[in-house]
Amino acid sequence: MMLLLGIGLIPGSAAAWNEAQLQQLKTLNHCSGCDLVEADLAGLDLTGAYLAGAVLRGANLTGATLTAANFQSADLSKADLGGADMVKANLNMAILRETRLVAANLTDANMQDAELSGARLSDASMEKANLTGATLTGADLRATDLNAANLTRAFLREALLGGLNLTGANLTRARFDETDLRGVILSGATWTDGSKCVEEAVGDCKASRPKAGDAKAGDSKAASPPPDSAAPGQPGQQAPQ
């Protein structure tokens, strides 16, 4: 008998989520503060769902329709939202640490002050998203579309940004510590100091992409000093004729 009891108490044998609360969400589209840890919500239509403060750690939401859903202050750490439709979703102050959002649609989403450290956002559509004050330390934003997004005061330390589109984005006071900007499209963006990036800027806010026929960086014309430049070691004097 003791042996049977022991078998019945194997850790992890029961569902991690609260089944009654999961059914409440499916029926009423409302589950504020609910325990939905590791719940399977893949492919569900939860348009406009109210999940503020809900705990969805490790939940499966792949391909779910979450248009205008409210996840304010919800915990979505390590959840899978790959390919989810989250247009105009409210993720204000949500925790999305190490969350998978690959190819998700976050157009016009409110992600102000969200925690996205280690999140996987590659190929996501985030046009006009509000990421003011968001933390994106070590996040994967490769080939992500952040056209016209607001990243004021966002923190992107060591984020992966290859091919990231920041055309027209607001980067005022954003932090890019130890981040490689090569290949990042910055055309028309507002840079961290409030200045405007040049059109067609890539990798450097003030340098536009070279056009066909333009002098290449490092060629003899670009490397030549201007005429009458001072000779080395003799500031203010012309080089001998």
C-alpha positions as CSV (number, residue, x, y, z in Angstrom):
1,M,0.0,0.0,0.0
2,M,2.8,2.4,0.8
3,L,4.4,1.6,-2.5
4,L,1.2,2.5,-4.3
5,L,1.0,5.8,-2.5
6,G,4.5,6.6,-3.4
7,I,3.8,6.0,-7.0
8,G,0.8,8.3,-6.9
9,L,2.9,11.1,-5.6
10,I,5.5,11.2,-8.3
11,P,6.5,14.8,-8.8
12,G,5.3,16.3,-12.1
13,S,2.6,13.6,-12.6
14,A,-0.2,16.2,-12.2
15,A,-0.9,19.1,-14.6
16,A,1.1,22.2,-13.7
17,W,-1.8,24.5,-14.5
18,N,-5.1,25.0,-12.7
19,E,-7.6,23.1,-14.9
20,A,-10.7,25.0,-13.6
21,Q,-9.0,28.3,-14.5
22,L,-8.0,27.1,-17.9
23,Q,-11.7,26.2,-18.6
24,Q,-12.7,29.6,-17.3
25,L,-10.4,31.3,-19.9
26,K,-11.7,29.1,-22.7
27,T,-15.3,29.9,-21.7
28,L,-15.2,33.5,-20.6
29,N,-12.0,34.8,-22.3
30,H,-11.1,36.3,-19.0
31,C,-8.7,34.9,-16.4
32,S,-6.9,37.7,-14.5
33,G,-4.2,36.4,-12.2
34,C,-4.8,32.8,-13.2
35,D,-2.4,29.9,-12.8
36,L,-1.8,28.7,-16.4
37,V,1.8,27.4,-16.0
38,E,2.7,25.2,-18.9
39,A,-0.9,25.2,-20.2
40,D,-1.5,24.2,-23.8
41,L,-3.2,27.1,-25.6
42,A,-1.7,26.5,-29.0
43,G,-3.8,27.7,-31.9
44,L,-6.6,29.1,-29.7
45,D,-8.5,32.2,-30.6
46,L,-8.2,34.4,-27.5
47,T,-8.9,37.8,-29.2
48,G,-9.3,40.4,-26.6
49,A,-8.6,38.0,-23.7
50,Y,-8.0,39.5,-20.3
51,L,-5.0,37.8,-18.7
52,A,-3.6,40.7,-16.7
53,G,-1.3,39.3,-13.9
54,A,-1.7,35.7,-15.1
55,V,1.1,33.2,-14.7
56,L,1.8,31.5,-18.1
57,R,5.4,30.4,-17.5
58,G,6.3,27.7,-20.1
59,A,2.8,27.8,-21.7
60,N,2.3,26.8,-25.3
61,L,0.7,29.6,-27.3
62,T,2.2,28.8,-30.7
63,G,0.0,30.1,-33.5
64,A,-2.6,31.5,-31.1
65,T,-4.7,34.5,-32.0
66,L,-4.1,37.1,-29.2
67,T,-5.1,40.3,-31.0
68,A,-5.7,43.1,-28.4
69,A,-5.3,40.6,-25.6
70,N,-4.3,42.1,-22.2
71,F,-1.2,40.6,-20.6
72,Q,-0.3,43.5,-18.4
73,S,2.1,42.4,-15.7
74,A,1.6,38.7,-16.7
75,D,4.5,36.2,-16.4
76,L,5.2,34.6,-19.8
77,S,8.7,33.5,-19.0
78,K,9.9,30.7,-21.3
79,A,6.5,30.5,-22.9
80,D,6.2,29.7,-26.7
81,L,4.4,32.3,-28.7
82,G,6.0,31.5,-32.0
83,G,3.8,32.7,-34.9
84,A,1.2,34.1,-32.5
85,D,-0.9,37.0,-33.7
86,M,-0.5,39.7,-31.0
87,V,-1.4,42.8,-32.9
88,K,-2.2,45.6,-30.4
89,A,-1.7,43.3,-27.5
90,N,-1.0,44.9,-24.1
91,L,2.2,43.5,-22.6
92,N,2.9,46.5,-20.4
93,M,5.3,45.4,-17.6
94,A,4.9,41.8,-18.7
95,I,7.7,39.3,-18.0
96,L,8.9,37.6,-21.2
97,R,12.3,36.4,-20.1
98,E,13.6,33.7,-22.5
99,T,10.2,33.7,-24.2
100,R,10.0,32.4,-27.8
101,L,8.3,35.0,-30.0
102,V,9.9,33.9,-33.4
103,A,7.8,35.2,-36.3
104,A,5.1,36.5,-34.0
105,N,3.1,39.5,-35.1
106,L,3.4,42.3,-32.5
107,T,2.4,45.2,-34.6
108,D,1.3,48.2,-32.5
109,A,1.8,46.1,-29.3
110,N,2.3,47.9,-26.0
111,M,5.4,46.4,-24.5
112,Q,6.4,49.4,-22.3
113,D,8.7,48.5,-19.4
114,A,8.4,44.8,-20.4
115,E,11.2,42.4,-19.3
116,L,12.5,40.6,-22.5
117,S,15.9,39.5,-21.5
118,G,17.0,36.5,-23.6
119,A,13.7,36.5,-25.6
120,R,13.8,35.1,-29.1
121,L,12.2,37.7,-31.4
122,S,13.9,36.8,-34.7
123,D,11.7,37.5,-37.8
124,A,8.9,39.0,-35.6
125,S,6.8,41.9,-37.0
126,M,6.9,44.7,-34.4
127,E,6.1,47.7,-36.5
128,K,5.1,50.7,-34.3
129,A,5.4,48.6,-31.2
130,N,5.9,50.6,-27.9
131,L,9.1,49.3,-26.2
132,T,9.7,52.4,-24.0
133,G,11.8,51.4,-21.1
134,A,11.9,47.7,-22.1
135,T,14.8,45.4,-21.1
136,L,16.1,43.4,-24.1
137,T,19.4,42.2,-22.6
138,G,20.7,39.3,-24.8
139,A,17.5,39.2,-26.8
140,D,17.6,37.8,-30.3
141,L,16.2,40.5,-32.7
142,R,17.8,39.3,-35.9
143,A,15.8,40.1,-39.0
144,T,13.1,41.6,-36.7
145,D,10.9,44.5,-38.1
146,L,10.8,47.4,-35.7
147,N,9.9,50.0,-38.3
148,A,8.6,53.2,-36.5
149,A,8.8,51.5,-33.1
150,N,9.4,53.4,-29.9
151,L,12.5,52.2,-28.0
152,T,13.0,55.2,-25.9
153,R,15.2,54.2,-22.9
154,A,15.2,50.6,-24.0
155,F,18.1,48.5,-22.8
156,L,19.7,46.3,-25.5
157,R,22.9,45.2,-23.9
158,E,24.5,42.2,-25.9
159,A,21.4,41.8,-28.0
160,L,21.7,40.1,-31.4
161,L,20.6,42.6,-34.0
162,G,21.9,41.4,-37.4
163,G,19.4,42.5,-40.1
164,L,17.2,44.3,-37.6
165,N,15.0,47.0,-39.2
166,L,14.9,50.2,-37.1
167,T,13.7,52.5,-40.0
168,G,12.1,55.6,-38.4
169,A,12.3,54.1,-34.9
170,N,12.7,56.3,-31.8
171,L,16.0,55.3,-30.0
172,T,16.2,58.3,-27.7
173,R,18.3,57.4,-24.7
174,A,18.3,53.7,-25.7
175,R,21.4,51.7,-24.6
176,F,23.3,49.5,-27.0
177,D,26.2,48.5,-24.6
178,E,28.4,45.7,-26.1
179,T,26.0,45.4,-29.1
180,D,27.1,44.9,-32.7
181,L,25.1,47.2,-35.0
182,R,26.5,45.9,-38.2
183,G,23.7,45.3,-40.7
184,V,21.1,47.2,-38.6
185,I,18.9,49.4,-40.7
186,L,18.8,52.9,-39.1
187,S,17.3,54.9,-42.0
188,G,15.5,58.0,-40.6
189,A,15.7,56.7,-37.0
190,T,16.0,59.1,-34.1
191,W,19.4,58.2,-32.5
192,T,20.2,57.8,-28.8
193,D,21.2,61.5,-28.5
194,G,18.1,62.7,-30.2
195,S,19.7,63.4,-33.6
196,K,18.2,62.1,-36.8
197,C,20.0,59.3,-38.7
198,V,20.6,59.8,-42.4
199,E,18.5,58.1,-44.9
200,E,19.6,54.6,-45.9
201,A,21.9,54.4,-42.8
202,V,23.0,50.9,-42.1
203,G,25.1,50.1,-39.0
204,D,26.0,53.7,-38.5
205,C,23.4,56.4,-37.9
206,K,25.4,59.0,-39.7
207,A,26.6,57.0,-42.7
208,S,24.4,55.9,-45.5
209,R,24.7,52.7,-47.5
210,P,27.2,53.1,-50.4
211,K,25.5,53.2,-53.8
212,A,26.7,51.6,-56.9
213,G,29.6,53.6,-58.4
214,D,30.4,55.4,-55.2
215,A,33.9,55.3,-53.8
216,K,34.4,52.3,-51.6
217,A,35.6,52.8,-48.0
218,G,39.4,52.5,-47.9
219,D,40.1,53.4,-51.5
220,S,42.8,55.8,-52.5
221,K,40.5,58.8,-52.8
222,A,38.8,58.2,-49.4
223,A,42.2,57.6,-47.8
224,S,44.0,60.6,-49.2
225,P,44.5,63.6,-46.9
226,P,43.1,67.0,-48.1
227,P,45.6,69.3,-49.8
228,D,47.8,71.6,-47.7
229,S,47.3,69.3,-44.7
230,A,49.8,69.7,-41.9
231,A,52.9,67.5,-42.0
232,P,53.1,64.8,-39.3
233,G,54.6,66.3,-36.2
234,Q,54.3,69.9,-37.4
235,P,50.8,71.1,-36.5
236,G,49.7,74.3,-38.4
237,Q,52.5,74.0,-41.1
238,Q,52.3,72.9,-44.6
239,A,54.3,69.9,-45.8
240,P,57.5,70.9,-47.7
241,Q,56.9,71.4,-51.5
